[in-house]
Amino acid sequence: MTNGITLCKMHHAAYDRNILGIKPPGYRVQVNADVLEEVDGPMLCHGIQDFHGRELMVLPQCRSEQPDRELLAALFETFLRAG
């Protein structure tokens, strides 16, 4: 699979809804600006907002097994347009 990313259910849903995006080539997480401004308790703060600006925690060592950067870039552009 060339564009697979393993995420937990919560982060997968946030990714699908453009609450968070993953910016190649560094695989850095970006959280929607509106969501960053929300104040809604520790789950939002620690579960989503704290990931803003961080790189993905684990990537396959083999470049061919990492998510396709071009496909990821296209999805990141969709995230930016949605925000």
Summary of the structure (lengths in Angstrom):
residues: 83
radius of gyration: 12.7
end to end distance: 27.6
largest distance: 39.5
contacts: 199
relative contact order: 0.23
helix: 47%
strand: 11%
